[in-house]
Amino acid sequence: MYNNNILPVEYLNSYPTAVKKFYPADRNERKQRVSNSEEMIEAVMGLNGEAGEVSELIKKHVYYGKELKKTELQEELGDTLHYLCRIIELSGFSLQEVMNTNLVKLTTRFSGGVSETAAISQGERK
C-alpha cells in the first residue's frame, strides 16, 4: 500500500498541476497539434478505461468471490482521479469548485437526507 498520510484540503487543487510532471516529455509539442477538444476526448476515454478497471475489480470481488485487491483498487482509483482532474482542468474549473458545486446540488436535492422516496422524486429511481 502507498503512504496513507492524509493530505490537507489545499492540496486537492494543486493535484492537477502536480501530476503534469508525469506527462510525456513531448506533451507541449503534442498540445500544438491537438485541440482542447481532443485533449478532452483523450481524458474522457482514459477516465472510462480506468473506471472500467475499477468496475472489474469490484465485479470479480462481488460476483466471483475473489479477494478484493485493495492495493490494485487504490492504484486504479488514483488513475481514475488523474483523468477526472484532467477533465476538470480542461473545463476551466478547480477540483474545489466541482466539489463545492456537487455539495450544493446534493444538499438542495436531498435536504432531508437520501432515501428511496427522495431518489424517486429526483428521478434517480423508478
Buried (B, 14 or more C-beta within 10 A) or exposed (E): EEEEEEEEEEEBBEBBEEBEEEEEEEEEEEEEEEEEEEBBEBBBEBBEEBBEBBEEBEEBBEEEEEEEEEEEBEBBBEBBBBBBBBBBBBEEBBBEEBBEEEEEEEEEBBEEEEEEEBBEEEEEEE
